[in-house]
């Protein structure tokens, strides 16, 4: 695989990570949807997850910008993202179990999907984004 393909794949993975996190974060925080009643969970939990998603979105987006400008990512930045995504997937599963009695089916589906999605991103970043750390 040539160097340009590696960079393109890394940019795509990081762009998906950033876009998804920003979309979810903004959606949770700004849309007038009654998530609390739909999921049977407290509003504070949605504020927390919304702001965390925005943080992830801005961080992974900054890695896209670094990659576009310098074509070299510091390995520690990518490892931090992989660790954070892995940890967030566990938090999502933890939210389900910590709220097992009140959480509704929609809430289980949301946090299960988010946890799996973020874990898959961590795996992709481990196998493909780390490759560009040694290039450039």
C-alpha positions, -999 to +999 in steps of 0.1 A: +000+000+000+015+033-010+020+063+014-009+083-001-034+055+004-023+052+040-028+089+046-062+089+028-075+059+049-063+076+081-079+109+072-112+090+064-112+071+097-104+103+117-130+123+098-157+097+105-147+097+141-148+135+144-180+139+123-199+113+142-189+126+176-198+162+167-231+152+152-241+132+182-229+158+207-246+187+190-278+166+185-280+156+221-273+192+233-293+212+208-322+192+195-355+197+214-359+159+218-370+146+252-342+120+255-348+118+292-383+105+288-376+083+258-346+066+275-358+069+311-325+085+321-317+118+338-310+150+317-276+154+334-264+121+318-273+135+284-255+168+291-224+148+301-225+125+271-232+154+247-202+174+260-179+144+260-189+137+224-181+173+214-147+169+231-140+138+211-152+154+179-129+184+183-099+163+194-102+138+165-109+167+141-077+184+153-059+152+143-074+154+108-061+190+106-026+180+118-026+152+092-037+176+064-011+202+073+019+182+084+012+147+071+027+134+103+008+126+136+026+123+169+021+087+180+011+097+215-019+117+201-032+087+182-026+064+212-045+088+234-075+088+209-074+049+208-074+047+246-101+073+249-124+056+224-118+022+241-126+037+275-157+055+261-170+022+247-168+008+282-185+038+297-214+033+273-218-003+284-214+009+320-242+034+315-265+006+304-257-016+334-256+012+360-291+022+349-305-012+342-338-008+360-349+026+346-333+025+312-357+020+283-351-002+252-343+029+231-316+039+257-301+004+256-300+004+218-284+039+217-256+033+242-250-002+229-246+011+193-225+040+204-202+017+225-197-008+196-193+020+171-166+038+192-148+004+198-147-003+161-132+032+155-106+024+182-097-008+164-095+009+130-074+037+144-051+011+160-046-007+127-047+021+102-041+055+117-011+045+137+006+035+104+009+072+094+026+081+127+059+068+113+055+084+079+061+119+068 
